[in-house]
């Protein structure tokens, strides 16, 4: 898990990354909303000493984006 923050910051086939201040926002790519929601659920409930994650709901079952703030 030591490089998890770098892995997230690098982007993925399921989400894009936008830098915002000291952190960044990850946004699901079209068609990847379910995979993105699953990833956010997993990240939200696992313990780490690298970052805090703040998901924003899409008003349905998933997330429209998540802010990631390094410690």
mmCIF file of the N, C-alpha and C atoms, coordinates in Angstrom:
data_MODEL
# 
_entry.id   MODEL 
# 
loop_
_atom_site.group_PDB 
_atom_site.id 
_atom_site.type_symbol 
_atom_site.label_atom_id 
_atom_site.label_alt_id 
_atom_site.label_comp_id 
_atom_site.label_asym_id 
_atom_site.label_entity_id 
_atom_site.label_seq_id 
_atom_site.pdbx_PDB_ins_code 
_atom_site.Cartn_x 
_atom_site.Cartn_y 
_atom_site.Cartn_z 
_atom_site.occupancy 
_atom_site.B_iso_or_equiv 
_atom_site.pdbx_formal_charge 
_atom_site.auth_seq_id 
_atom_site.auth_comp_id 
_atom_site.auth_asym_id 
_atom_site.auth_atom_id 
_atom_site.pdbx_PDB_model_num 
ATOM 1   N N  . UNK A 1 1  ? 0.815   -1.188 0.000   1.00 0.00 ? 1  UNK A N  1 
ATOM 2   C CA . UNK A 1 1  ? 0.000   0.000  0.000   1.00 0.00 ? 1  UNK A CA 1 
ATOM 3   C C  . UNK A 1 1  ? 0.865   1.261  0.000   1.00 0.00 ? 1  UNK A C  1 
ATOM 4   N N  . UNK A 1 2  ? 2.147   1.161  0.124   1.00 0.00 ? 2  UNK A N  1 
ATOM 5   C CA . UNK A 1 2  ? 2.999   2.333  0.264   1.00 0.00 ? 2  UNK A CA 1 
ATOM 6   C C  . UNK A 1 2  ? 2.946   3.257  -0.937  1.00 0.00 ? 2  UNK A C  1 
ATOM 7   N N  . UNK A 1 3  ? 2.693   2.756  -2.124  1.00 0.00 ? 3  UNK A N  1 
ATOM 8   C CA . UNK A 1 3  ? 2.635   3.609  -3.305  1.00 0.00 ? 3  UNK A CA 1 
ATOM 9   C C  . UNK A 1 3  ? 1.200   3.847  -3.774  1.00 0.00 ? 3  UNK A C  1 
ATOM 10  N N  . UNK A 1 4  ? 0.240   3.605  -2.912  1.00 0.00 ? 4  UNK A N  1 
ATOM 11  C CA . UNK A 1 4  ? -1.159  3.755  -3.287  1.00 0.00 ? 4  UNK A CA 1 
ATOM 12  C C  . UNK A 1 4  ? -1.465  5.192  -3.704  1.00 0.00 ? 4  UNK A C  1 
ATOM 13  N N  . UNK A 1 5  ? -0.973  6.172  -2.980  1.00 0.00 ? 5  UNK A N  1 
ATOM 14  C CA . UNK A 1 5  ? -1.218  7.563  -3.334  1.00 0.00 ? 5  UNK A CA 1 
ATOM 15  C C  . UNK A 1 5  ? -0.657  7.878  -4.716  1.00 0.00 ? 5  UNK A C  1 
ATOM 16  N N  . UNK A 1 6  ? 0.550   7.444  -5.002  1.00 0.00 ? 6  UNK A N  1 
ATOM 17  C CA . UNK A 1 6  ? 1.147   7.667  -6.326  1.00 0.00 ? 6  UNK A CA 1 
ATOM 18  C C  . UNK A 1 6  ? 0.356   6.950  -7.410  1.00 0.00 ? 6  UNK A C  1 
ATOM 19  N N  . UNK A 1 7  ? -0.119  5.758  -7.110  1.00 0.00 ? 7  UNK A N  1 
ATOM 20  C CA . UNK A 1 7  ? -0.929  5.002  -8.080  1.00 0.00 ? 7  UNK A CA 1 
ATOM 21  C C  . UNK A 1 7  ? -2.226  5.743  -8.400  1.00 0.00 ? 7  UNK A C  1 
ATOM 22  N N  . UNK A 1 8  ? -2.878  6.278  -7.381  1.00 0.00 ? 8  UNK A N  1 
ATOM 23  C CA . UNK A 1 8  ? -4.116  7.020  -7.609  1.00 0.00 ? 8  UNK A CA 1 
ATOM 24  C C  . UNK A 1 8  ? -3.828  8.288  -8.396  1.00 0.00 ? 8  UNK A C  1 
ATOM 25  N N  . UNK A 1 9  ? -2.797  9.014  -7.998  1.00 0.00 ? 9  UNK A N  1 
ATOM 26  C CA . UNK A 1 9  ? -2.444  10.271 -8.671  1.00 0.00 ? 9  UNK A CA 1 
ATOM 27  C C  . UNK A 1 9  ? -2.105  10.055 -10.152 1.00 0.00 ? 9  UNK A C  1 
ATOM 28  N N  . UNK A 1 10 ? -1.624  8.878  -10.497 1.00 0.00 ? 10 UNK A N  1 
ATOM 29  C CA . UNK A 1 10 ? -1.243  8.570  -11.882 1.00 0.00 ? 10 UNK A CA 1 
ATOM 30  C C  . UNK A 1 10 ? -2.450  8.354  -12.799 1.00 0.00 ? 10 UNK A C  1 
ATOM 31  N N  . UNK A 1 11 ? -3.635  8.165  -12.198 1.00 0.00 ? 11 UNK A N  1 
ATOM 32  C CA . UNK A 1 11 ? -4.816  7.935  -13.026 1.00 0.00 ? 11 UNK A CA 1 
ATOM 33  C C  . UNK A 1 11 ? -5.025  6.454  -13.298 1.00 0.00 ? 11 UNK A C  1 
ATOM 34  N N  . UNK A 1 12 ? -6.085  6.185  -14.037 1.00 0.00 ? 12 UNK A N  1 
ATOM 35  C CA . UNK A 1 12 ? -6.495  4.802  -14.254 1.00 0.00 ? 12 UNK A CA 1 
ATOM 36  C C  . UNK A 1 12 ? -7.456  4.743  -15.429 1.00 0.00 ? 12 UNK A C  1 
ATOM 37  N N  . UNK A 1 13 ? -7.691  3.561  -15.976 1.00 0.00 ? 13 UNK A N  1 
ATOM 38  C CA . UNK A 1 13 ? -8.708  3.428  -17.021 1.00 0.00 ? 13 UNK A CA 1 
ATOM 39  C C  . UNK A 1 13 ? -10.123 3.746  -16.521 1.00 0.00 ? 13 UNK A C  1 
ATOM 40  N N  . UNK A 1 14 ? -10.329 3.747  -15.183 1.00 0.00 ? 14 UNK A N  1 
ATOM 41  C CA . UNK A 1 14 ? -11.675 4.021  -14.675 1.00 0.00 ? 14 UNK A CA 1 
ATOM 42  C C  . UNK A 1 14 ? -11.867 5.445  -14.164 1.00 0.00 ? 14 UNK A C  1 
ATOM 43  N N  . UNK A 1 15 ? -10.797 6.214  -13.991 1.00 0.00 ? 15 UNK A N  1 
ATOM 44  C CA . UNK A 1 15 ? -10.972 7.585  -13.520 1.00 0.00 ? 15 UNK A CA 1 
ATOM 45  C C  . UNK A 1 15 ? -9.888  8.510  -14.058 1.00 0.00 ? 15 UNK A C  1 
ATOM 46  N N  . UNK A 1 16 ? -10.237 9.795  -14.101 1.00 0.00 ? 16 UNK A N  1 
ATOM 47  C CA . UNK A 1 16 ? -9.267  10.833 -14.468 1.00 0.00 ? 16 UNK A CA 1 
ATOM 48  C C  . UNK A 1 16 ? -8.915  11.614 -13.209 1.00 0.00 ? 16 UNK A C  1 
ATOM 49  N N  . UNK A 1 17 ? -7.831  12.387 -13.297 1.00 0.00 ? 17 UNK A N  1 
ATOM 50  C CA . UNK A 1 17 ? -7.313  13.114 -12.138 1.00 0.00 ? 17 UNK A CA 1 
ATOM 51  C C  . UNK A 1 17 ? -7.186  14.591 -12.473 1.00 0.00 ? 17 UNK A C  1 
ATOM 52  N N  . UNK A 1 18 ? -7.641  15.434 -11.556 1.00 0.00 ? 18 UNK A N  1 
ATOM 53  C CA . UNK A 1 18 ? -7.471  16.879 -11.668 1.00 0.00 ? 18 UNK A CA 1 
ATOM 54  C C  . UNK A 1 18 ? -6.777  17.373 -10.406 1.00 0.00 ? 18 UNK A C  1 
ATOM 55  N N  . UNK A 1 19 ? -5.653  18.062 -10.542 1.00 0.00 ? 19 UNK A N  1 
ATOM 56  C CA . UNK A 1 19 ? -4.934  18.603 -9.401  1.00 0.00 ? 19 UNK A CA 1 
ATOM 57  C C  . UNK A 1 19 ? -5.675  19.819 -8.870  1.00 0.00 ? 19 UNK A C  1 
ATOM 58  N N  . UNK A 1 20 ? -5.829  19.869 -7.539  1.00 0.00 ? 20 UNK A N  1 
ATOM 59  C CA . UNK A 1 20 ? -6.510  20.976 -6.871  1.00 0.00 ? 20 UNK A CA 1 
ATOM 60  C C  . UNK A 1 20 ? -5.743  21.293 -5.590  1.00 0.00 ? 20 UNK A C  1 
ATOM 61  N N  . UNK A 1 21 ? -5.019  22.405 -5.580  1.00 0.00 ? 21 UNK A N  1 
ATOM 62  C CA . UNK A 1 21 ? -4.243  22.762 -4.393  1.00 0.00 ? 21 UNK A CA 1 
ATOM 63  C C  . UNK A 1 21 ? -3.234  21.694 -4.056  1.00 0.00 ? 21 UNK A C  1 
ATOM 64  N N  . UNK A 1 22 ? -3.217  21.283 -2.790  1.00 0.00 ? 22 UNK A N  1 
ATOM 65  C CA . UNK A 1 22 ? -2.282  20.247 -2.332  1.00 0.00 ? 22 UNK A CA 1 
ATOM 66  C C  . UNK A 1 22 ? -2.781  18.835 -2.628  1.00 0.00 ? 22 UNK A C  1 
ATOM 67  N N  . UNK A 1 23 ? -4.020  18.721 -3.035  1.00 0.00 ? 23 UNK A N  1 
ATOM 68  C CA . UNK A 1 23 ? -4.596  17.409 -3.299  1.00 0.00 ? 23 UNK A CA 1 
ATOM 69  C C  . UNK A 1 23 ? -5.010  17.270 -4.742  1.00 0.00 ? 23 UNK A C  1 
ATOM 70  N N  . UNK A 1 24 ? -5.934  16.381 -4.971  1.00 0.00 ? 24 UNK A N  1 
ATOM 71  C CA . UNK A 1 24 ? -6.448  16.175 -6.323  1.00 0.00 ? 24 UNK A CA 1 
ATOM 72  C C  . UNK A 1 24 ? -7.840  15.579 -6.255  1.00 0.00 ? 24 UNK A C  1 
ATOM 73  N N  . UNK A 1 25 ? -8.553  15.694 -7.358  1.00 0.00 ? 25 UNK A N  1 
ATOM 74  C CA . UNK A 1 25 ? -9.905  15.164 -7.477  1.00 0.00 ? 25 UNK A CA 1 
ATOM 75  C C  . UNK A 1 25 ? -9.869  14.044 -8.502  1.00 0.00 ? 25 UNK A C  1 
ATOM 76  N N  . UNK A 1 26 ? -10.506 12.934 -8.176  1.00 0.00 ? 26 UNK A N  1 
ATOM 77  C CA . UNK A 1 26 ? -10.624 11.839 -9.136  1.00 0.00 ? 26 UNK A CA 1 
ATOM 78  C C  . UNK A 1 26 ? -12.084 11.753 -9.568  1.00 0.00 ? 26 UNK A C  1 
ATOM 79  N N  . UNK A 1 27 ? -12.282 11.563 -10.877 1.00 0.00 ? 27 UNK A N  1 
ATOM 80  C CA . UNK A 1 27 ? -13.605 11.601 -11.493 1.00 0.00 ? 27 UNK A CA 1 
ATOM 81  C C  . UNK A 1 27 ? -13.772 10.359 -12.359 1.00 0.00 ? 27 UNK A C  1 
ATOM 82  N N  . UNK A 1 28 ? -14.896 9.655  -12.236 1.00 0.00 ? 28 UNK A N  1 
ATOM 83  C CA . UNK A 1 28 ? -15.071 8.444  -13.041 1.00 0.00 ? 28 UNK A CA 1 
ATOM 84  C C  . UNK A 1 28 ? -15.161 8.769  -14.527 1.00 0.00 ? 28 UNK A C  1 
ATOM 85  N N  . UNK A 1 29 ? -14.573 7.918  -15.331 1.00 0.00 ? 29 UNK A N  1 
ATOM 86  C CA . UNK A 1 29 ? -14.707 8.052  -16.788 1.00 0.00 ? 29 UNK A CA 1 
ATOM 87  C C  . UNK A 1 29 ? -16.058 7.488  -17.203 1.00 0.00 ? 29 UNK A C  1 
ATOM 88  N N  . UNK A 1 30 ? -16.623 7.987  -18.296 1.00 0.00 ? 30 UNK A N  1 
ATOM 89  C CA . UNK A 1 30 ? -17.932 7.493  -18.753 1.00 0.00 ? 30 UNK A CA 1 
ATOM 90  C C  . UNK A 1 30 ? -17.943 5.968  -18.893 1.00 0.00 ? 30 UNK A C  1 
ATOM 91  N N  . UNK A 1 31 ? -18.989 5.368  -18.354 1.00 0.00 ? 31 UNK A N  1 
ATOM 92  C CA . UNK A 1 31 ? -19.130 3.915  -18.418 1.00 0.00 ? 31 UNK A CA 1 
ATOM 93  C C  . UNK A 1 31 ? -18.421 3.174  -17.296 1.00 0.00 ? 31 UNK A C  1 
ATOM 94  N N  . UNK A 1 32 ? -17.673 3.898  -16.463 1.00 0.00 ? 32 UNK A N  1 
ATOM 95  C CA . UNK A 1 32 ? -16.897 3.265  -15.392 1.00 0.00 ? 32 UNK A CA 1 
ATOM 96  C C  . UNK A 1 32 ? -17.421 3.621  -13.998 1.00 0.00 ? 32 UNK A C  1 
ATOM 97  N N  . UNK A 1 33 ? -18.625 4.137  -13.934 1.00 0.00 ? 33 UNK A N  1 
ATOM 98  C CA . UNK A 1 33 ? -19.163 4.609  -12.660 1.00 0.00 ? 33 UNK A CA 1 
ATOM 99  C C  . UNK A 1 33 ? -19.260 3.516  -11.600 1.00 0.00 ? 33 UNK A C  1 
ATOM 100 N N  . UNK A 1 34 ? -19.680 2.325  -11.973 1.00 0.00 ? 34 UNK A N  1 
ATOM 101 C CA . UNK A 1 34 ? -19.806 1.233  -11.000 1.00 0.00 ? 34 UNK A CA 1 
ATOM 102 C C  . UNK A 1 34 ? -18.440 0.807  -10.477 1.00 0.00 ? 34 UNK A C  1 
ATOM 103 N N  . UNK A 1 35 ? -17.460 0.686  -11.346 1.00 0.00 ? 35 UNK A N  1 
ATOM 104 C CA . UNK A 1 35 ? -16.098 0.323  -10.923 1.00 0.00 ? 35 UNK A CA 1 
ATOM 105 C C  . UNK A 1 35 ? -15.510 1.419  -10.040 1.00 0.00 ? 35 UNK A C  1 
ATOM 106 N N  . UNK A 1 36 ? -15.778 2.672  -10.387 1.00 0.00 ? 36 UNK A N  1 
ATOM 107 C CA . UNK A 1 36 ? -15.296 3.801  -9.596  1.00 0.00 ? 36 UNK A CA 1 
ATOM 108 C C  . UNK A 1 36 ? -15.919 3.759  -8.194  1.00 0.00 ? 36 UNK A C  1 
ATOM 109 N N  . UNK A 1 37 ? -17.219 3.539  -8.119  1.00 0.00 ? 37 UNK A N  1 
ATOM 110 C CA . UNK A 1 37 ? -17.897 3.474  -6.823  1.00 0.00 ? 37 UNK A CA 1 
ATOM 111 C C  . UNK A 1 37 ? -17.327 2.356  -5.956  1.00 0.00 ? 37 UNK A C  1 
ATOM 112 N N  . UNK A 1 38 ? -17.065 1.214  -6.555  1.00 0.00 ? 38 UNK A N  1 
ATOM 113 C CA . UNK A 1 38 ? -16.484 0.090  -5.806  1.00 0.00 ? 38 UNK A CA 1 
ATOM 114 C C  . UNK A 1 38 ? -15.095 0.461  -5.280  1.00 0.00 ? 38 UNK A C  1 
ATOM 115 N N  . UNK A 1 39 ? -14.283 1.092  -6.128  1.00 0.00 ? 39 UNK A N  1 
ATOM 116 C CA . UNK A 1 39 ? -12.943 1.495  -5.715  1.00 0.00 ? 39 UNK A CA 1 
ATOM 117 C C  . UNK A 1 39 ? -13.012 2.513  -4.568  1.00 0.00 ? 39 UNK A C  1 
ATOM 118 N N  . UNK A 1 40 ? -13.928 3.495  -4.673  1.00 0.00 ? 40 UNK A N  1 
ATOM 119 C CA . UNK A 1 40 ? -14.066 4.501  -3.623  1.00 0.00 ? 40 UNK A CA 1 
ATOM 120 C C  . UNK A 1 40 ? -14.503 3.852  -2.318  1.00 0.00 ? 40 UNK A C  1 
ATOM 121 N N  . UNK A 1 41 ? -15.444 2.922  -2.374  1.00 0.00 ? 41 UNK A N  1 
ATOM 122 C CA . UNK A 1 41 ? -15.865 2.204  -1.166  1.00 0.00 ? 41 UNK A CA 1 
ATOM 123 C C  . UNK A 1 41 ? -14.679 1.500  -0.519  1.00 0.00 ? 41 UNK A C  1 
ATOM 124 N N  . UNK A 1 42 ? -13.875 0.828  -1.318  1.00 0.00 ? 42 UNK A N  1 
ATOM 125 C CA . UNK A 1 42 ? -12.714 0.111  -0.784  1.00 0.00 ? 42 UNK A CA 1 
ATOM 126 C C  . UNK A 1 42 ? -11.697 1.075  -0.179  1.00 0.00 ? 42 UNK A C  1 
ATOM 127 N N  . UNK A 1 43 ? -11.416 2.167  -0.863  1.00 0.00 ? 43 UNK A N  1 
ATOM 128 C CA . UNK A 1 43 ? -10.454 3.148  -0.352  1.00 0.00 ? 43 UNK A CA 1 
ATOM 129 C C  . UNK A 1 43 ? -10.956 3.827  0.916   1.00 0.00 ? 43 UNK A C  1 
ATOM 130 N N  . UNK A 1 44 ? -12.262 4.069  0.988   1.00 0.00 ? 44 UNK A N  1 
ATOM 131 C CA . UNK A 1 44 ? -12.836 4.768  2.138   1.00 0.00 ? 44 UNK A CA 1 
ATOM 132 C C  . UNK A 1 44 ? -12.765 3.945  3.419   1.00 0.00 ? 44 UNK A C  1 
ATOM 133 N N  . UNK A 1 45 ? -12.800 2.637  3.294   1.00 0.00 ? 45 UNK A N  1 
ATOM 134 C CA . UNK A 1 45 ? -12.856 1.793  4.472   1.00 0.00 ? 45 UNK A CA 1 
ATOM 135 C C  . UNK A 1 45 ? -11.547 1.093  4.808   1.00 0.00 ? 45 UNK A C  1 
ATOM 136 N N  . UNK A 1 46 ? -10.487 1.389  4.062   1.00 0.00 ? 46 UNK A N  1 
ATOM 137 C CA . UNK A 1 46 ? -9.207  0.781  4.416   1.00 0.00 ? 46 UNK A CA 1 
ATOM 138 C C  . UNK A 1 46 ? -8.337  1.820  5.112   1.00 0.00 ? 46 UNK A C  1 
ATOM 139 N N  . UNK A 1 47 ? -7.592  1.363  6.074   1.00 0.00 ? 47 UNK A N  1 
ATOM 140 C CA . UNK A 1 47 ? -6.716  2.234  6.835   1.00 0.00 ? 47 UNK A CA 1 
ATOM 141 C C  . UNK A 1 47 ? -5.454  2.538  6.035   1.00 0.00 ? 47 UNK A C  1 
ATOM 142 N N  . UNK A 1 48 ? -5.042  3.803  6.029   1.00 0.00 ? 48 UNK A N  1 
ATOM 143 C CA . UNK A 1 48 ? -3.783  4.162  5.379   1.00 0.00 ? 48 UNK A CA 1 
ATOM 144 C C  . UNK A 1 48 ? -3.213  5.388  6.068   1.00 0.00 ? 48 UNK A C  1 
ATOM 145 N N  . UNK A 1 49 ? -1.922  5.608  5.892   1.00 0.00 ? 49 UNK A N  1 
ATOM 146 C CA . UNK A 1 49 ? -1.265  6.771  6.503   1.00 0.00 ? 49 UNK A CA 1 
ATOM 147 C C  . UNK A 1 49 ? -0.771  7.741  5.436   1.00 0.00 ? 49 UNK A C  1 
ATOM 148 N N  . UNK A 1 50 ? -1.326  7.640  4.228   1.00 0.00 ? 50 UNK A N  1 
ATOM 149 C CA . UNK A 1 50 ? -0.897  8.483  3.115   1.00 0.00 ? 50 UNK A CA 1 
ATOM 150 C C  . UNK A 1 50 ? -1.858  9.614  2.793   1.00 0.00 ? 50 UNK A C  1 
ATOM 151 N N  . UNK A 1 51 ? -3.165  9.365  2.934   1.00 0.00 ? 51 UNK A N  1 
ATOM 152 C CA . UNK A 1 51 ? -4.139  10.342 2.470   1.00 0.00 ? 51 UNK A CA 1 
ATOM 153 C C  . UNK A 1 51 ? -5.500  10.146 3.131   1.00 0.00 ? 51 UNK A C  1 
ATOM 154 N N  . UNK A 1 52 ? -6.340  11.176 3.000   1.00 0.00 ? 52 UNK A N  1 
ATOM 155 C CA . UNK A 1 52 ? -7.761  11.083 3.351   1.00 0.00 ? 52 UNK A CA 1 
ATOM 156 C C  . UNK A 1 52 ? -8.543  11.230 2.054   1.00 0.00 ? 52 UNK A C  1 
ATOM 157 N N  . UNK A 1 53 ? -9.664  10.535 1.959   1.00 0.00 ? 53 UNK A N  1 
ATOM 158 C CA . UNK A 1 53 ? -10.482 10.598 0.752   1.00 0.00 ? 53 UNK A CA 1 
ATOM 159 C C  . UNK A 1 53 ? -11.889 11.060 1.131   1.00 0.00 ? 53 UNK A C  1 
ATOM 160 N N  . UNK A 1 54 ? -12.413 11.988 0.337   1.00 0.00 ? 54 UNK A N  1 
ATOM 161 C CA . UNK A 1 54 ? -13.714 12.583 0.594   1.00 0.00 ? 54 UNK A CA 1 
ATOM 162 C C  . UNK A 1 54 ? -14.597 12.399 -0.639  1.00 0.00 ? 54 UNK A C  1 
ATOM 163 N N  . UNK A 1 55 ? -15.384 11.328 -0.674  1.00 0.00 ? 55 UNK A N  1 
ATOM 164 C CA . UNK A 1 55 ? -16.241 11.073 -1.843  1.00 0.00 ? 55 UNK A CA 1 
ATOM 165 C C  . UNK A 1 55 ? -17.477 11.977 -1.854  1.00 0.00 ? 55 UNK A C  1 
ATOM 166 N N  . UNK A 1 56 ? -17.926 12.319 -3.050  1.00 0.00 ? 56 UNK A N  1 
ATOM 167 C CA . UNK A 1 56 ? -19.143 13.097 -3.265  1.00 0.00 ? 56 UNK A CA 1 
ATOM 168 C C  . UNK A 1 56 ? -20.142 12.188 -3.988  1.00 0.00 ? 56 UNK A C  1 
ATOM 169 N N  . UNK A 1 57 ? -21.304 12.006 -3.396  1.00 0.00 ? 57 UNK A N  1 
ATOM 170 C CA . UNK A 1 57 ? -22.309 11.122 -3.987  1.00 0.00 ? 57 UNK A CA 1 
ATOM 171 C C  . UNK A 1 57 ? -22.850 11.690 -5.297  1.00 0.00 ? 57 UNK A C  1 
ATOM 172 N N  . UNK A 1 58 ? -23.303 10.789 -6.133  1.00 0.00 ? 58 UNK A N  1 
ATOM 173 C CA . UNK A 1 58 ? -23.943 11.206 -7.384  1.00 0.00 ? 58 UNK A CA 1 
ATOM 174 C C  . UNK A 1 58 ? -25.453 11.343 -7.202  1.00 0.00 ? 58 UNK A C  1 
ATOM 175 N N  . UNK A 1 59 ? -25.927 11.177 -5.966  1.00 0.00 ? 59 UNK A N  1 
ATOM 176 C CA . UNK A 1 59 ? -27.353 11.279 -5.686  1.00 0.00 ? 59 UNK A CA 1 
ATOM 177 C C  . UNK A 1 59 ? -28.107 9.992  -5.945  1.00 0.00 ? 59 UNK A C  1 
ATOM 178 N N  . UNK A 1 60 ? -27.392 8.975  -6.382  1.00 0.00 ? 60 UNK A N  1 
ATOM 179 C CA . UNK A 1 60 ? -28.018 7.685  -6.664  1.00 0.00 ? 60 UNK A CA 1 
ATOM 180 C C  . UNK A 1 60 ? -27.348 6.632  -5.789  1.00 0.00 ? 60 UNK A C  1 
ATOM 181 N N  . UNK A 1 61 ? -26.519 5.801  -6.401  1.00 0.00 ? 61 UNK A N  1 
ATOM 182 C CA . UNK A 1 61 ? -25.862 4.727  -5.664  1.00 0.00 ? 61 UNK A CA 1 
ATOM 183 C C  . UNK A 1 61 ? -24.346 4.902  -5.619  1.00 0.00 ? 61 UNK A C  1 
ATOM 184 N N  . UNK A 1 62 ? -23.803 5.724  -6.499  1.00 0.00 ? 62 UNK A N  1 
ATOM 185 C CA . UNK A 1 62 ? -22.351 5.841  -6.614  1.00 0.00 ? 62 UNK A CA 1 
ATOM 186 C C  . UNK A 1 62 ? -21.824 7.218  -6.233  1.00 0.00 ? 62 UNK A C  1 
ATOM 187 N N  . UNK A 1 63 ? -20.725 7.583  -6.868  1.00 0.00 ? 63 UNK A N  1 
ATOM 188 C CA . UNK A 1 63 ? -20.033 8.836  -6.569  1.00 0.00 ? 63 UNK A CA 1 
ATOM 189 C C  . UNK A 1 63 ? -19.747 9.596  -7.857  1.00 0.00 ? 63 UNK A C  1 
ATOM 190 N N  . UNK A 1 64 ? -19.876 10.905 -7.797  1.00 0.00 ? 64 UNK A N  1 
ATOM 191 C CA . UNK A 1 64 ? -19.577 11.734 -8.964  1.00 0.00 ? 64 UNK A CA 1 
ATOM 192 C C  . UNK A 1 64 ? -18.103 12.114 -9.006  1.00 0.00 ? 64 UNK A C  1 
ATOM 193 N N  . UNK A 1 65 ? -17.465 12.078 -7.856  1.00 0.00 ? 65 UNK A N  1 
ATOM 194 C CA . UNK A 1 65 ? -16.046 12.424 -7.747  1.00 0.00 ? 65 UNK A CA 1 
ATOM 195 C C  . UNK A 1 65 ? -15.585 12.164 -6.323  1.00 0.00 ? 65 UNK A C  1 
ATOM 196 N N  . UNK A 1 66 ? -14.283 12.253 -6.101  1.00 0.00 ? 66 UNK A N  1 
ATOM 197 C CA . UNK A 1 66 ? -13.741 12.157 -4.758  1.00 0.00 ? 66 UNK A CA 1 
ATOM 198 C C  . UNK A 1 66 ? -12.504 13.038 -4.675  1.00 0.00 ? 66 UNK A C  1 
ATOM 199 N N  . UNK A 1 67 ? -12.392 13.769 -3.581  1.00 0.00 ? 67 UNK A N  1 
ATOM 200 C CA . UNK A 1 67 ? -11.207 14.578 -3.330  1.00 0.00 ? 67 UNK A CA 1 
ATOM 201 C C  . UNK A 1 67 ? -10.233 13.756 -2.509  1.00 0.00 ? 67 UNK A C  1 
ATOM 202 N N  . UNK A 1 68 ? -8.972  13.764 -2.897  1.00 0.00 ? 68 UNK A N  1 
ATOM 203 C CA . UNK A 1 68 ? -7.929  13.022 -2.191  1.00 0.00 ? 68 UNK A CA 1 
ATOM 204 C C  . UNK A 1 68 ? -6.926  14.042 -1.661  1.00 0.00 ? 68 UNK A C  1 
ATOM 205 N N  . UNK A 1 69 ? -6.718  14.037 -0.346  1.00 0.00 ? 69 UNK A N  1 
ATOM 206 C CA . UNK A 1 69 ? -5.806  14.974 0.309   1.00 0.00 ? 69 UNK A CA 1 
ATOM 207 C C  . UNK A 1 69 ? -4.686  14.205 0.992   1.00 0.00 ? 69 UNK A C  1 
ATOM 208 N N  . UNK A 1 70 ? -3.446  14.388 0.523   1.00 0.00 ? 70 UNK A N  1 
ATOM 209 C CA . UNK A 1 70 ? -2.316  13.733 1.170   1.00 0.00 ? 70 UNK A CA 1 
ATOM 210 C C  . UNK A 1 70 ? -2.111  14.278 2.595   1.00 0.00 ? 70 UNK A C  1 
ATOM 211 N N  . UNK A 1 71 ? -1.571  13.439 3.480   1.00 0.00 ? 71 UNK A N  1 
ATOM 212 C CA . UNK A 1 71 ? -1.226  13.895 4.831   1.00 0.00 ? 71 UNK A CA 1 
ATOM 213 C C  . UNK A 1 71 ? 0.089   14.611 4.804   1.00 0.00 ? 71 UNK A C  1 
# 
